[in-house]
Amino acid sequence: MVSLDVIFLGTSAAMPTADRSLSCIVVNRHGTLLIFDAGEGMQYNFIRAKLGFNKRTKLFITHLHSDHILGILGFLQTLSLQGRTLPIDIFGPEPLNDFILENIRLLHIKLTFQINIHKICGSHGILVKEKEYSILYCKSEHGPGVCSYAYCVVENDRPGKFDIKKAKTLNIPEGELYSLLQQGIDIVDKNRVIHSSEIVGQRRPGRKIGISGDTRPSDNLCNFFRDCDLLIFESTFSSNELLKAKESYHSTAIETAALAKLASVHRLCLTHFSSRYKDLEVLLNEARSVFFSTELAFDLKTVSVDYKN
């Protein structure tokens, strides 16, 4: 069983509060860390979450606003001070390369590991393709002149369930032949052909996690996030601040919930809350009036994403 956990390191919008840091989300897939945004001081909660300093790590930036990127340099320096040796791949809009490298130069940061900075081009596509999962991206809407992206972590389909009882009834030797059947490969045993479909059920979907970044809701994002097991979407404002949300290219809790419902997601988690809200129940209640399977993120909250079957 491959673990898939989401850890929220920062859940506030624009400015931190006494109990909420700036934007940062970690998807921990069986020890591989996929980090989305790096708000100022994010390494503090990274340390508190005990995520580890020398694990395979990729960093994805949604857009180049200060509350989403100012933590990059401190994070890299902290990893170096802890003796990290593994390289890190960093993905984001075009100016990200200049921002990171120029600040490393100006601040005389000495890294103990290699960083590889990748510029995102186009409106959507596959950004990373690993053996068992991919990272997809889609352009989002965060205002004129702002290049912003949403991301999805999408696992490959899994093999169907193996009918061990039927395999034993057919006297198929355990070991390599079981493995071949599980992979969908027909086998020959004792001069008989055994089809994988006789032993293995239909392939089962992997898991899908969507992360919005800062954005207005849109049809493109609705399609992009379709059937997510977990959708993490910004909910900066309540419905009373709809005009403010539109002016600043953010979303309200009700708009977020409406998108989640249309996209047929399984579970919605709200984040990126304006500091004006001391009691976030108003946002939760608004969202749940449209999409009940909604919850609030908070700093250091961990959400486990399980397989559907």
C-alpha positions in Angstrom: 0.0 0.0 0.0 1.5 3.3 -1.2 0.9 6.1 1.3 -0.3 9.5 0.0 -0.6 12.3 2.6 -1.2 16.0 2.3 0.4 18.2 5.0 -0.5 21.9 5.1 2.4 24.0 6.2 0.7 27.4 5.5 -2.9 28.3 5.1 -3.2 32.1 5.3 -3.6 34.5 2.4 -1.3 37.6 1.8 -0.2 38.0 5.4 0.4 35.5 8.2 -1.7 35.4 11.4 -0.9 34.3 14.9 -1.8 30.7 14.0 -1.6 30.6 10.2 1.6 30.8 8.1 1.8 31.7 4.4 1.0 29.3 1.6 2.7 26.0 1.4 1.3 22.5 0.8 3.3 19.2 0.9 2.1 16.0 -0.8 4.1 13.2 0.7 3.9 10.2 -1.6 5.5 7.3 0.1 8.5 9.4 1.2 8.8 11.6 -2.0 8.0 15.2 -1.1 6.0 17.3 -3.7 5.9 20.8 -2.3 3.5 23.4 -3.7 4.5 27.0 -3.0 6.9 28.3 -0.4 5.5 31.2 1.6 7.9 33.1 3.8 9.2 31.1 6.7 7.8 27.8 5.5 10.8 25.9 6.7 9.6 26.4 10.3 6.5 24.2 9.8 8.5 21.9 7.5 10.8 21.2 10.5 7.8 20.9 12.9 6.2 18.4 10.5 9.4 16.2 10.6 9.3 15.7 6.8 13.0 15.1 6.5 15.9 17.1 5.0 17.3 14.7 2.5 14.3 13.0 0.8 13.5 13.1 -2.9 11.9 16.5 -3.3 10.3 18.6 -6.0 9.0 22.2 -5.6 6.2 23.6 -7.6 5.4 27.4 -7.6 1.9 28.5 -8.6 2.8 32.1 -9.3 5.3 34.8 -8.3 3.5 36.7 -5.6 5.6 37.3 -2.4 3.3 35.2 -0.1 4.0 32.2 -2.3 7.7 32.4 -3.0 9.6 34.3 -0.3 10.2 31.1 1.6 12.2 29.5 -1.2 15.6 30.9 -0.2 15.2 30.2 3.5 14.1 26.7 2.7 17.1 26.0 0.5 19.5 27.4 3.0 18.0 25.4 5.8 18.4 22.2 3.8 22.0 23.1 3.1 22.7 23.7 6.8 21.3 20.3 7.5 23.7 18.8 5.0 21.3 17.8 2.2 23.0 16.1 -0.8 20.1 15.1 -3.1 19.2 17.6 -5.9 15.9 19.4 -6.0 13.8 20.2 -9.1 11.9 23.5 -9.0 9.1 24.3 -11.4 7.3 27.6 -12.0 6.7 30.6 -14.3 9.6 32.0 -16.3 11.0 34.7 -14.0 11.4 32.1 -11.2 14.9 31.2 -12.4 16.2 34.8 -12.2 14.5 35.3 -8.8 16.2 32.3 -7.2 19.6 32.5 -8.8 20.0 36.3 -8.3 19.0 36.1 -4.6 21.4 33.2 -4.0 24.1 35.3 -5.5 23.2 38.5 -3.5 22.8 36.6 -0.2 25.9 34.5 -0.7 23.9 31.3 -0.1 26.2 28.2 -0.4 24.1 25.2 -1.3 25.3 21.7 -0.6 23.1 20.2 -3.3 22.1 20.9 -6.9 18.9 22.8 -7.9 17.4 22.4 -11.3 14.9 25.1 -12.2 12.4 24.4 -14.9 10.3 27.0 -16.7 6.7 26.1 -17.3 5.4 26.9 -20.9 2.0 26.7 -22.4 -1.5 26.6 -20.9 -1.7 23.0 -19.8 0.1 19.6 -20.0 2.2 17.0 -18.2 5.0 18.6 -16.2 6.5 15.5 -14.6 6.1 11.9 -15.6 7.3 9.3 -13.1 6.9 5.5 -13.2 3.8 5.5 -11.0 2.4 9.1 -11.2 2.4 12.4 -13.1 2.2 16.0 -12.2 -0.1 18.0 -14.5 -0.5 21.7 -14.8 -3.2 24.1 -16.1 -3.1 27.9 -16.4 -5.3 29.6 -13.8 -6.8 33.1 -13.6 -5.1 35.4 -11.1 -5.2 38.7 -12.9 -3.7 40.6 -15.9 0.0 40.1 -16.2 0.1 37.3 -13.6 1.3 34.0 -14.9 -0.3 31.4 -12.5 -0.8 27.7 -12.6 -2.9 25.0 -10.9 -1.5 21.5 -10.4 -2.7 17.9 -10.2 -0.9 14.9 -8.8 -2.3 11.9 -10.8 -1.4 8.3 -10.1 -1.4 5.7 -12.8 -4.2 3.1 -12.8 -3.5 0.1 -10.6 -3.8 -3.5 -11.6 -7.1 -5.2 -10.8 -7.6 -7.4 -7.8 -5.8 -10.8 -8.1 -8.1 -13.8 -7.5 -5.8 -15.9 -5.4 -8.4 -18.6 -4.8 -8.9 -19.1 -8.5 -5.2 -19.1 -9.1 -4.8 -21.9 -6.6 -7.7 -23.8 -8.0 -5.9 -23.8 -11.4 -2.7 -24.9 -9.7 -0.7 -22.0 -11.0 2.7 -21.9 -9.3 3.3 -18.9 -7.1 6.0 -16.4 -7.9 6.9 -15.2 -11.4 3.7 -16.4 -13.1 1.6 -14.6 -10.5 3.5 -11.5 -11.2 3.0 -11.8 -15.0 -0.7 -12.3 -14.6 -0.9 -9.3 -12.2 0.8 -7.2 -14.9 -1.9 -8.2 -17.5 0.3 -10.7 -19.3 -1.2 -14.1 -20.4 0.9 -17.1 -19.4 1.5 -20.7 -20.6 1.7 -23.3 -17.8 1.6 -27.1 -18.3 0.7 -26.6 -22.0 -2.3 -24.5 -21.2 -2.8 -20.8 -21.9 -4.1 -18.9 -18.9 -5.4 -15.4 -19.7 -4.7 -12.6 -17.2 -8.4 -11.6 -17.3 -9.3 -15.0 -15.9 -7.4 -14.2 -12.7 -7.2 -10.4 -12.5 -10.1 -8.0 -12.3 -10.5 -4.7 -14.1 -7.8 -2.1 -13.6 -8.5 0.3 -10.7 -8.0 4.1 -10.8 -5.1 5.6 -9.0 -5.6 8.7 -6.8 -5.8 12.3 -7.9 -5.1 15.5 -5.9 -5.8 18.9 -7.2 -4.2 22.2 -5.9 -5.6 25.5 -7.2 -3.1 28.1 -6.2 -4.6 31.6 -6.3 -7.3 32.0 -8.9 -10.8 32.8 -9.9 -12.9 29.6 -10.6 -13.2 28.7 -14.3 -14.5 26.1 -16.6 -10.9 25.1 -17.5 -10.1 24.4 -13.8 -13.4 22.5 -13.4 -12.4 20.2 -16.1 -8.8 20.0 -14.9 -9.9 18.9 -11.4 -12.6 16.5 -12.5 -12.9 13.4 -10.3 -10.2 14.5 -7.8 -10.1 12.4 -4.7 -9.0 15.5 -2.9 -9.3 19.1 -4.2 -7.4 21.8 -2.3 -8.8 25.2 -3.5 -8.3 28.7 -2.3 -11.2 30.3 -0.4 -10.0 33.8 0.4 -13.3 35.4 0.9 -16.9 34.8 2.0 -19.8 35.4 -0.4 -20.3 38.9 1.2 -17.0 39.8 -0.4 -17.7 38.6 -3.9 -16.8 42.0 -5.5 -13.5 42.0 -3.7 -12.8 38.4 -4.8 -13.4 39.4 -8.4 -11.3 42.5 -8.2 -8.4 40.6 -6.7 -8.9 37.5 -8.8 -9.5 35.2 -5.8 -12.4 32.9 -5.0 -15.2 32.8 -2.4 -16.0 29.6 -0.4 -19.3 29.2 -2.2 -17.7 29.5 -5.7 -15.1 27.0 -4.7 -17.8 24.6 -3.5 -19.8 25.0 -6.7 -16.7 24.2 -8.8 -16.0 21.1 -6.6 -19.6 19.9 -7.1 -19.5 20.4 -10.9 -16.1 18.7 -11.1 -17.5 15.6 -9.2 -14.6 15.7 -6.7 -14.7 13.3 -3.7 -13.5 15.7 -1.0 -12.8 19.5 -0.8 -10.4 21.2 1.5 -10.5 25.0 1.7 -7.3 27.0 2.3 -5.7 30.5 1.7 -8.0 32.4 4.1 -8.0 36.2 4.4 -6.8 37.4 7.8 -10.0 39.3 8.2 -11.8 36.1 9.2 -11.3 35.3 12.9 -13.9 32.5 12.7 -13.6 30.4 9.6 -16.9 28.6 10.3 -18.7 31.1 8.1 -16.6 30.0 5.1 -17.1 26.3 6.0 -20.8 26.7 6.4 -21.2 28.6 3.1 -19.2 25.9 1.2 -21.1 23.0 2.9 -24.4 24.5 1.8 -23.3 23.7 -1.7 -20.9 20.8 -1.3 -21.1 18.9 2.0 -17.8 17.0 1.8 -15.9 20.2 2.6 -13.4 20.8 5.4 -11.0 23.5 6.5 -7.2 23.4 6.2 -5.1 24.5 9.2 -1.4 24.7 9.7 0.2 21.2 10.2 -3.1 19.4 9.3 -2.5 16.1 7.6 -5.0 14.6 5.2 -4.5 11.0 4.1 -5.9 10.1 0.6 -7.0 6.5 0.4 -7.7 4.4 -2.6 -11.4 4.2 -3.7 -11.2 0.4 -3.9 
